[in-house]
Amino acid sequence: MSHSTQTAAPARERNDHRQLKRGAIGVVGILFFVLSAQAPLTGIGGALPLAVALGNGAGAPAAYLVVGLVIALFAVGFIAMSRHVTAEGAFYAYIGRGLGRRLGTGSALLALWSYNTVQACMYGLYGVIVSSLAGTYLGVAPPWWACALATMVLVQVLGSLNIELGARFLGLLVAGEMGILLAFALVTLFSGGGPQGLDPGASFAPSALLAGAPGIALTFGIASMFGFESTAIYSAEAKDPARTVPRATYLAVATIALFFAFVSWMVVSSYGADQVVAAAGSALESGDSTVLLFAAISGALGPWAAEVGGVLLATSLLAGILAFHNASNRYVHSLGEGGALPATVSRTTRQGAPFVASGLQTVLALVLVMPFAVLGLDPVLTLFAWFSGVAVLGLVVLYFLTSISVVVFFRRTRLDTRPWQTLVAPVLAAVLIAALAALVLTNFTLLIGGSPGTAVPLVLSVPLALLIGVALESLRRRPDGEGLTVPPPPTAGLAPTTPTV
């Protein structure tokens, strides 16, 4: 090898840092990213009272199990494809490989819109909670948007650092919030529940699931699973992704569904199946839905637990914000590598962190959040409520497209001919997810706590994001037909075809 050849490679390496750090994160680390995206304390404290009061009452815990089963069915095809397509932009790669590059890029833009809206909505609730905590413990309550801005700086710094540090930081935050929820649930379980005992039939019998308005409870159950697919987003940085991603995905789905069902059952039990609807209604009328959960925690563990829970609620939201920030970074990086966005956005630090994508996400968060502050809108009733509904609808659409893509991909490539993994489960998942999407649309106005006039443009933003992505991909193709076959992103290469578990 000549001297010029020996020096060329290092020069390119110095001037073109675009690779994420390989082998940086294992099953446990990915699981922490997923669980932090779920923000269990926020989900149970904020959504459960709505599911109980407006949905199916004491049967709300069963909704988490039903949604968990649907997502587990979806995961069968999702995992089968993950063994052959490895990319940090999971929907981009999966849908693109099965349904074409245009729809793949469209799905990436929709995923970015969904992740950015959920990140923005979390900033709204987070700002309010941190401002309240500062007023309680420091005597000074800064504006909610000031708390959000300060946290954007922190998230930007953490998002620009290596993935291992982010996983450890999220691990600490998630352990805290899940620890207090689990402690409450176990104490309630071993003490025999509340005035009516444990009464599992009141929460898990088919009649309990179908009582009242089960569609509303199922809608909030879907929201609780938001972000589980990020197991595949980190495949480019995972240790042995062919094993890590399947294990982390199944573990994440099982943990989320069972944990939410168990803790919500214990909340219902602590009040009693006959009293929990009234208690949830009172919590909603007070303007602070978390009263339902924290009153139960205080009764089981003591008043100190409710105070600690308030702090952990803030860290729960911070963990969720950072998780979705990191997930969005990987999508932007993947789009830059694939050519749908300028290559500059795929640049990384020497530690393999996508720092340009991280900066872009911070700017987008600022653009989405600050108009609500400037207009003086309530950050919980508008920012949090509106964007959470958009995010749920967007993800359900992506789940449906992915299920269809799995079928098309394996029918065309024959890389895996097992009928359950590549045909039966994905088709069943697509049908069930379509039904869930119908439930989300039916209950969308309630989900966002707004009016039909507000709901319509928010709903339309989902197909609009998809179409913008399709248009971007179409515009960069030559009109004479050249370039219609664009190679897949470098990070979306075919993985070994041997199934491993």
Secondary structure, DSSP 4 states (H G I P E B T S, - for coil): --HHHHHHHHHHHHH---PPPTT-B-HHHHHHHHHHHH-HHHIIIIIHHHIIIIIIGGGHHHHHHHHHHHHHHHHHHHHHHHTTB--SSHHHHHHHHHH-HHHHHHHHHHHHHHHHHHHHHHHHHHHHHHHHHHHHHTS----HHHHHHHHHHHHHHHHTS-HHHHHHHHHHHHHHHHHHHHHHHHHHHHTT-BTTB--THHHHSHHHHTSS-HHHHHHHHHHHTTTTTHHHHTGGGBSSHHHHHHHHHHHHHHHHHHHHHHHHHHHHHHH-TTTHHHHHHHHHHTT-TTHHHHHHHHHHH-HHHHHHHHHHHHHHHHHHHHHHHHHHHHHHHHHHHHTSS-GGGG---TTS--HHHHHHHHHHHHHHHHHHHHTT--IIIIIIHHHHHHHHHHHHHHHHHHHHHHHHHHHHH-S---HIIIIIHHHHHHHHHHHHHHHHHHTHHHHHTS-HHHHHHHHHHHHHHHHHHHHHHHHTS-TTSTT-SPPPPGGGPBPPSS---
